[in-house]
Amino acid sequence: MTEHRTRVDVGIVGGGPAGLMTALLLKRRGISAAVIETRTQEQIRHTQRAGILEAPTVNMLVEADVGSRVLTDGHEHEGTVLSFDGIQRRIDFQALVGRSVWLYPQNEVFHDLATAWQREGGEIHWAVTETTVEGIDTAAPQITFTDAQGQGRSIEADLIVGTDGSRSMCRKLIPEDVRTDHFISYPFAWFGILCEAPPTAPELIYANSEIGFALISQRNESVQRMYFQCDPDTDPEEWTEEAIFDHIQQVLGVDGEVQLKRGPIIEKTVLPFRSYVCDPLSHGRLVLAGDAGHTVPPTGAKGLNLAFSDVRALVPRVAEFFTELREQTPSAVVETPEPLRQYSRTALDRVWKAQNFSYWATNLLHRQPEENPFTHKRRRGEFDAITQSVHGQAYFADSYTGWSD
Ligand SMILES: Cc1cc2nc3c(=O)[nH]c(=O)nc-3n(C[C@H](O)[C@H](O)[C@H](O)COP(=O)(O)OP(=O)(O)OC[C@H]3O[C@@H](n4cnc5c(N)ncnc54)[C@H](O)[C@@H]3O)c2cc1C
């Protein structure tokens, strides 16, 4: 039974980066919001996920006034290295498109956003259970849930924002005859490690060879993130530390100029690859943003950045919706308001560009199950066409660092 009721303008399901950034930016426009989240703050704070932020994502963090740690603790990367069969070619983002990316882990982004939201007295309920959302086809949608203390609660709002990640329950509220689920899976996954070692290289290295893909990334001076291509059903425990580092070194080239800095592995995960888009991203009084509406394979480093570009597209449309709402006579049943339809169209245009880049980069850089000498040499030809031409390099740099809105 619901014991506590809250009334706000916007109820937000999911306290990840998309949900918290939405809450903060709405508050800046005088629109009240409350957030619910199934995990604890500590759990999210210690989950390793994305690490590369596009310039517009960094600008949003700065403009949302969540503190400047992204600028002081983050690392600007003015380029990246693409490697094929041990041949390394650098893509100089700044020279090509005048933009950089920043290495700043997602869990730190989350920490900054959660700290800012709570410092400003924003309502958030961590570790909730039994979430339900009702009434998205009416003018009075509501979220009900059980809070961490076991009390039943409800949040009544004019609008619900579903930012509840890739397994979104909100998404399923859009009726099947309205919703198109575009989905593909890939025949490979990433084996990710965190290890205690100094950085192997100053910039990310995306490497491919006849045995598959590897990514050399960084976290800080003493902890590094690396990935290599594996089968989706790989058991991480079957790989010893030595076997993991030997394999990644082999992808980079055993006698090449990049020699791995090794150290104790403190985390091993297998990350399956999927591309998914929900169309539309709005229905009645519900909108979706971030992974709730779409997922990409991580090769193009687009997932977190897309979540933020959704929020950039969404917040002005929500403000428009509230302006119109206050001028209207309330009615019991609602059509999807035009500003929210417009949000869906704008966000999906960018999502499909990012889907294309993520899909293309994934196929360029990964060994395919049907790989043979022809397909490998064809991919090598594609790699040369991209990395030996200023136009090819510029395509990569423009897509990777993030298009303007
Ligand atoms: C291993 C890994 C590496 C990645 N690397 C990159 C990268 O390099 N670059 C990049 O840009 N992206 C990367 N991504 C993707 C990126 O992490 C996601 O795109 C990003 O987290 C999306 O943010 P979000 O807020 O939409 O979703 P999430 O961060 O998933 O947040 C959704 C939140 O909703 C909560 N939730 C779910 N259901 C409910 C419910 N019913 N009620 C309340 N709360 C709920 C969840 O607990 C979660 O905290 C990576 C992802 C993974 C897993």
The ligand as an ORCA input file, in Angstrom:
! r2SCAN-3c Opt
* xyz 0 1
  C      31.541     -2.274    -19.877
  C      30.944     -1.091    -20.563
  C      31.784     -0.209    -21.227
  C      31.261      0.905    -21.848
  N      32.093      1.782    -22.472
  C      31.617      2.915    -23.006
  C      32.483      3.904    -23.568
  O      33.694      3.746    -23.624
  N      31.947      5.063    -24.024
  C      30.594      5.298    -23.978
  O      30.154      6.386    -24.373
  N      29.728      4.364    -23.473
  C      30.212      3.183    -22.982
  N      29.352      2.261    -22.422
  C      27.931      2.538    -22.432
  C      27.521      3.460    -21.295
  O      27.989      2.943    -20.065
  C      26.000      3.591    -21.281
  O      25.601      4.001    -22.556
  C      25.534      4.611    -20.223
  O      25.624      4.043    -18.942
  C      24.099      5.054    -20.484
  O      23.645      5.840    -19.406
  P      22.127      5.732    -18.935
  O      21.970      6.714    -17.820
  O      21.252      5.827    -20.113
  O      21.970      4.238    -18.428
  P      22.576      3.522    -17.147
  O      23.917      4.071    -16.831
  O      22.464      2.061    -17.398
  O      21.600      3.957    -15.978
  C      20.289      3.423    -15.865
  C      19.965      3.292    -14.390
  O      18.596      2.919    -14.243
  C      18.507      2.044    -13.144
  N      17.259      1.258    -13.262
  C      16.993      0.224    -14.085
  N      15.744     -0.223    -13.913
  C      15.169      0.578    -12.979
  C      13.883      0.618    -12.379
  N      12.904     -0.243    -12.744
  N      13.634      1.542    -11.423
  C      14.611      2.434    -11.066
  N      15.863      2.445    -11.609
  C      16.132      1.534    -12.566
  C      19.773      1.201    -13.239
  O      20.117      0.624    -12.010
  C      20.796      2.223    -13.718
  O      21.561      2.794    -12.672
  C      29.862      1.131    -21.809
  C      29.006      0.231    -21.163
  C      29.541     -0.863    -20.550
  C      28.612     -1.824    -19.855
*
